Amino acid sequence: MLNYVVISGSGRPQSESARVGEYLRQRLIDLQLSDDNHCSLIDLGTSPLPLWPEHNDALWHEYAARLQAADAVIVITPEWHGMASPALKNFFVLASKAELAHKPGLLVSVSSGVGGAYPLSELRSSSFKNNRLCYIPEHIIVRQVNDMLHPGPVVDDSDLRLRPRIDYALGVLSHYATALCAVRAAVDMSVPEFANGM
């Protein structure tokens, strides 16, 4: 069974990002891509990391252990003023190749309006350099997030279209997770000359 970590990048407790993260975690289980023991949610709103550099890093060690065990990650960011959240950027300052190298990542952006594209571009361009996280080509944008992915009957056309797209993206992520296991086993990440990305 593949191991997944869903990262809710909002710094706010009880955020829409965390709600979407829990929906995605449950979909991984419902689609039999994982199970409850191999699929966890890191919520940076309810359990925030200290700003880097911080030496009181007990929480980071817990997160790092979960990430090291993961075969794939789902990274969820709210769109704040067209940018990824500060909590998520701080997370990526702390994350290293020891936790994320050559693991597939699915990017998910949430927006209370019709935006959501800019944070994806930002994260694709800068959040993988030294940790070597491999974002897959698929991504999800949850627009009008307050109205999306709630339990009960689906009445909104956008919600109706989004749900199968999410299931498809999760399936693609699972294929990447399986394929990249062999890559991680083959790549020597201990070469000091290439410890950081270019």
C-alpha positions in Angstrom: 0.0 0.0 0.0 1.4 3.4 -1.0 2.0 6.0 1.7 0.7 9.6 1.1 1.1 12.8 3.1 -1.3 15.6 2.4 0.0 19.1 3.4 -2.4 21.8 4.1 -0.4 25.0 3.6 -2.7 27.5 5.2 -1.5 29.2 8.4 -5.1 29.5 9.6 -6.8 27.0 11.9 -10.0 25.5 10.5 -9.0 26.6 7.0 -10.6 25.7 3.7 -7.2 24.2 2.7 -7.4 21.8 5.5 -11.0 20.8 4.7 -10.0 20.2 1.1 -7.0 18.2 2.3 -9.2 16.0 4.4 -11.4 15.5 1.4 -8.4 14.4 -0.7 -7.1 12.2 2.0 -10.5 10.4 2.2 -10.6 10.1 -1.6 -7.3 8.3 -1.6 -8.8 5.8 0.8 -12.1 5.5 -1.0 -10.3 4.9 -4.3 -8.3 2.2 -2.6 -5.0 4.0 -3.5 -4.1 4.0 0.2 -5.6 3.3 3.6 -6.1 5.1 6.9 -2.7 3.9 8.2 -0.8 5.1 5.2 -2.4 8.4 4.5 -2.0 11.4 6.8 -2.7 15.2 6.8 -0.2 17.8 8.0 -2.2 20.9 8.8 0.1 23.9 9.1 -2.8 25.9 10.5 -3.5 23.8 13.6 0.2 22.7 14.1 2.3 25.5 12.7 6.0 25.2 12.2 8.3 27.9 13.8 9.8 30.3 11.4 13.1 29.2 10.0 15.7 29.1 11.4 14.4 27.8 14.6 16.2 25.3 16.9 13.1 24.1 18.7 12.2 21.7 16.0 10.4 18.8 17.7 7.3 19.3 15.5 9.5 19.4 12.3 11.1 16.0 13.3 7.6 14.5 13.5 6.6 15.9 10.1 10.0 14.9 8.6 9.5 11.3 9.7 6.1 11.2 8.1 7.5 12.8 4.9 10.4 10.3 4.8 8.0 7.4 4.9 5.8 8.9 2.1 5.8 7.7 -1.4 4.0 10.8 -2.6 2.7 14.2 -1.3 -0.2 16.5 -2.0 0.7 20.1 -1.5 -2.3 22.4 -0.9 -1.9 26.2 -0.9 -4.5 29.0 -0.5 -4.1 31.9 -2.8 -3.2 35.0 -0.7 -2.8 38.1 -2.8 -1.8 36.0 -5.8 0.9 34.1 -3.8 1.4 30.8 -2.0 1.0 31.0 1.8 3.9 32.0 4.0 3.4 28.9 6.1 3.9 26.7 3.1 7.0 28.7 1.9 8.4 28.2 5.4 7.7 24.5 5.2 9.7 24.3 2.0 12.6 26.2 3.6 12.7 23.4 6.2 12.1 20.5 3.9 15.2 18.8 2.4 16.0 16.0 0.0 16.0 13.6 2.9 12.2 14.0 3.1 11.2 14.7 -0.5 13.8 13.8 -3.1 12.4 12.1 -6.2 8.9 11.8 -4.7 5.9 12.9 -6.8 3.9 15.9 -5.7 0.4 16.9 -6.7 -0.2 20.7 -6.4 -3.6 21.9 -5.3 -4.6 25.6 -5.0 -7.7 26.8 -3.3 -9.3 30.2 -3.9 -12.4 31.8 -2.4 -12.9 33.5 -5.8 -12.0 32.6 -9.3 -8.2 32.7 -9.0 -5.8 30.1 -7.8 -3.3 29.8 -10.7 -0.5 32.1 -9.5 0.4 30.1 -6.4 0.8 27.0 -8.6 3.3 28.8 -10.8 5.2 30.1 -7.8 5.5 26.7 -6.2 6.4 25.0 -9.5 9.2 27.5 -10.0 10.8 27.7 -6.6 9.8 25.1 -4.0 11.6 22.1 -5.3 15.2 23.3 -5.9 17.1 21.7 -3.0 14.5 19.1 -1.8 14.1 17.6 -5.3 10.3 17.2 -5.1 8.9 16.2 -8.5 5.7 17.9 -9.2 3.5 15.9 -11.7 2.0 17.7 -14.7 -1.5 17.5 -13.3 -2.7 20.0 -10.7 -6.0 21.0 -9.2 -7.5 24.4 -8.7 -10.5 24.6 -6.3 -12.2 27.9 -7.1 -15.1 29.2 -5.1 -13.8 26.8 -2.4 -16.4 27.7 0.1 -19.0 26.0 -2.1 -17.0 23.0 -3.2 -16.4 19.4 -1.9 -18.9 19.4 0.9 -20.6 16.2 2.0 -24.1 15.5 0.8 -25.7 15.8 -2.6 -23.6 17.7 -5.2 -25.8 20.4 -6.8 -23.2 22.8 -8.2 -22.0 22.1 -11.8 -18.5 23.2 -11.0 -18.4 20.9 -8.0 -19.7 18.1 -10.2 -16.9 18.6 -12.8 -14.2 19.0 -10.1 -14.7 15.7 -8.3 -13.9 13.4 -11.2 -10.9 15.6 -12.1 -9.6 15.2 -8.6 -10.1 11.4 -8.8 -8.2 11.3 -12.1 -5.3 13.4 -10.7 -5.1 11.2 -7.6 -4.9 8.1 -9.9 -2.1 9.8 -11.9 -0.2 10.6 -8.7 -0.4 7.0 -7.6 1.2 5.8 -10.9 4.0 8.3 -10.4 4.4 7.2 -6.8 4.9 3.6 -8.0 7.2 4.5 -10.8 9.4 6.8 -8.8 10.1 4.2 -6.1 12.7 2.7 -8.5 14.2 6.1 -9.2 14.7 6.8 -5.5 16.4 3.4 -5.1 18.7 4.1 -8.1 19.8 7.7 -7.5 22.7 8.3 -5.2 21.7 11.5 -3.2 24.9 11.4 -1.1 27.2 13.1 -3.6 28.4 16.3 -1.8 29.1 18.2 -5.1 25.5 18.0 -6.0 23.9 18.4 -2.6 21.9 21.4 -3.8 20.0 22.1 -7.0 21.2 24.7 -9.5 
